[in-house]
Amino acid sequence: MPELDPEDTKLVVLARASRARTGAAEGAAVRDTDGRTYAATTVALPSLKLTALQAAVAAAVASGVDGLEAAAVVTAAATADEDSLAAVRDLAPKAPVHVADSNGNAHTTH
């Protein structure tokens, strides 16, 4: 299990809260280079499907962000899927992406 710094732990807490609030499959949060955070959940509409990380990145970009420091996703999956990682990598090729379980325990970092 990776040791997270306090700021990255906050991302996991935000992602977990977003997921719990909506009952979505995943919750995610990203932190931009100014320290602002954006949280989102899985979007599963008939006409629009986004992973939680894609939705969080989209929210950040819609706010004018051009870079990310870190990201976190809370999911039942063992790892973040490639589409989620690609969304983060578009803005931050080397930013850590932490994957945590529903209890908020981080178990993987990409």
N, C-alpha and C positions, 0 to 999 in steps of 0.2 A: 504494500500500500504506500503510495507516495505521500511524503510529508508536505502539506500545503502551507504557504505563508498565510498570514491573517487576511490579506486582501483577496487571495484566491479562495479561502474558506468562505468569505462573504459571498462570492459568486455561487458557490455550491448551495449556500443557504437561500439565496434569492431564487435559484433554479428549482430547488426543492419546494419552496413556498408557492411558486407559480404553478408547478405541476399539481400540488395538493389542492390549491384553490380551484382549479378548473377540472381536475380529474383527467387531465390529458395523459397520453402515453409517455411524453417526455416534457421536461422543463429545462430551460437553458438560460444562461446569463453570460454577457460579455462585458469587458471593461475596456473603454477606449484609452487612448494615449493621454487624455486629460484627467483620467480617473473616474469618469462618469460611467454608470452601469445601465445596461438595457437587459430586460428579462422578457422571455416569451415562452410559449408552449407550442406543441405540435398543432399545426393547422390541417384539418382534414375535412375540407368542404368538397362538394361534388365538383366544383370548378377550380379549386386551388388546394394544393397539397404542399406543405413545407414541413421540414423537420424543425424541432424546437431551435436548434442552432441556426438554421437558415432564417427563421423568423426573428431571432434576436439580432443577427447580423443585419437583416433588412431594416429593423427598427433603428439600429445605430446609423446605418447609411442614410436613412430617411431624415435623420437629425443632423446630417452633415459630417459625420465621422469619416476620417480617411485612414485610420489605423487602429489596431487593437493591441492591448497588452496581454490579455488572457481570456479564456473562455472556460465554461463548465457546462456539463449536461448531466441531468439526473435521468436515468433510464434503467429499464430492466435488462437491457442488452449488455453484453460483456465489454463492448467497445463502441465508439462513435462510428457511424457509418460514413462511407466515403463522401457522400453528398454534403453531409454536415461539416466534415473536415475541410472540404473544398471551399465552402462558403467562408470559413474563418481564414483559410490560407490566401484567399483573394485579397484580404486586407492585411494579413500578418503571417507571412510565411513561416516564422519561427515562434509564434506565440504558443504557450502551452495550452492544450485543450484537456481539461480534467474530466474524467468520467466517474460518476458516483452512483451508488445504488439508492433505493428509495429512502434509506435511513440517513443518507448524506455521507456515507463512507466512500471516499475516493479510492478507486482501485486501479485506475489506469490513467496515464498521462501520455498524450500524443505530442 
